Amino acid sequence: MKVLIIYDSVYGNTLRVAEMYQMEFQNRDIDAELVHAERLEWDRYRDVSLVIFGSPTRGFRAMPTIIRSIRTGAKAMKDYRVAIFDTRIETRDIQSKVLRKLMGAFGYGTDHIGKVLKKHGFTPVVTPKGYAVMSAEGPLKPEVAYEVQMDVKALTEHLKV
Ligand SMILES: Cc1cc2nc3c(=O)[nH]c(=O)nc-3n(C[C@H](O)[C@H](O)[C@H](O)COP(=O)(O)O)c2cc1C
């Protein structure tokens, strides 16, 4: 059983969350591999139980590299379970009313990834998760480490089924 965590990250926040996921799976004796979306070679992987896509939210969207990795991997991923997370700024931390409205209307990286996955016939096994940063380039809010622990625990339950 293997978990593949496909990520992209500009400032390192999403990478940090991806590493937290990897560590939490490994603490549960589950093999978890991290791969940057640009370096992904789908045919290198066998016996994958779960693929997790992690992206920063930028301009209300996920990174193009992550979207590309889904498009190129849809066939290879056919029997895999999927999950999604992003990093983002929480609306309550946004001063501008207009920007808050736009965020409400256009959503986050997970919405973008979710739509593309759905197009290819995939439904995430758990509700997609957004992890909050303190400001536009980070760092992550301190509660993220605990949230990841809980989220990996929930994902692990799905791996047993
Ligand atoms: C150019 C830019 C655009 C951003 N756009 C959004 C956005 O639309 N919504 C949001 O919630 N956060 C937005 N953010 C905040 C990032 O999502 C956040 O800093 C994220 O953790 C960055 O991840 P990374 O360090 O892995 O690159 C933006 C940040 C930058 C620098």
The ligand as a MOL file (V3000), in Angstrom:
LIG
                    3D

  0  0  0     0  0            999 V3000
M  V30 BEGIN CTAB
M  V30 COUNTS 31 33 0 0 0
M  V30 BEGIN ATOM
M  V30 1 C 0.2500 35.9730 -6.1530 0
M  V30 2 C -0.5260 35.3200 -5.0500 0
M  V30 3 C -1.8610 35.0510 -5.2360 0
M  V30 4 C -2.6110 34.4660 -4.2050 0
M  V30 5 N -3.9450 34.2110 -4.4290 0
M  V30 6 C -4.6800 33.6990 -3.4050 0
M  V30 7 C -6.0790 33.4590 -3.5740 0
M  V30 8 O -6.6790 33.7120 -4.6110 0
M  V30 9 N -6.7630 32.9370 -2.5270 0
M  V30 10 C -6.1430 32.6300 -1.3400 0
M  V30 11 O -6.8100 32.1770 -0.4260 0
M  V30 12 N -4.8120 32.8310 -1.1640 0
M  V30 13 C -4.0840 33.3430 -2.1520 0
M  V30 14 N -2.7270 33.5390 -1.9750 0
M  V30 15 C -2.0850 33.0660 -0.7510 0
M  V30 16 C -1.4390 31.6960 -1.0040 0
M  V30 17 O -2.4230 30.7440 -1.2730 0
M  V30 18 C -0.6600 31.1950 0.2040 0
M  V30 19 O 0.3560 32.0790 0.5650 0
M  V30 20 C -0.0710 29.8160 -0.0400 0
M  V30 21 O 0.2000 29.2220 1.1850 0
M  V30 22 C 1.2120 29.8260 -0.8360 0
M  V30 23 O 1.6500 28.5140 -0.9370 0
M  V30 24 P 3.1500 28.1470 -1.2760 0
M  V30 25 O 4.0100 28.7240 -0.1780 0
M  V30 26 O 3.1740 26.6650 -1.2800 0
M  V30 27 O 3.4570 28.7440 -2.6010 0
M  V30 28 C -1.9880 34.1250 -2.9730 0
M  V30 29 C -0.6280 34.4200 -2.7900 0
M  V30 30 C 0.1060 35.0050 -3.8060 0
M  V30 31 C 1.5460 35.3140 -3.5760 0
M  V30 END ATOM
M  V30 BEGIN BOND
M  V30 1 1 1 2
M  V30 2 1 2 3
M  V30 3 2 2 30
M  V30 4 2 3 4
M  V30 5 1 4 5
M  V30 6 1 4 28
M  V30 7 2 5 6
M  V30 8 1 6 7
M  V30 9 1 6 13
M  V30 10 2 7 8
M  V30 11 1 7 9
M  V30 12 1 9 10
M  V30 13 2 10 11
M  V30 14 1 10 12
M  V30 15 2 12 13
M  V30 16 1 13 14
M  V30 17 1 14 15
M  V30 18 1 14 28
M  V30 19 1 15 16
M  V30 20 1 16 17
M  V30 21 1 16 18
M  V30 22 1 18 19
M  V30 23 1 18 20
M  V30 24 1 20 21
M  V30 25 1 20 22
M  V30 26 1 22 23
M  V30 27 1 23 24
M  V30 28 2 24 25
M  V30 29 1 24 26
M  V30 30 1 24 27
M  V30 31 2 28 29
M  V30 32 1 29 30
M  V30 33 1 30 31
M  V30 END BOND
M  V30 END CTAB
M  END
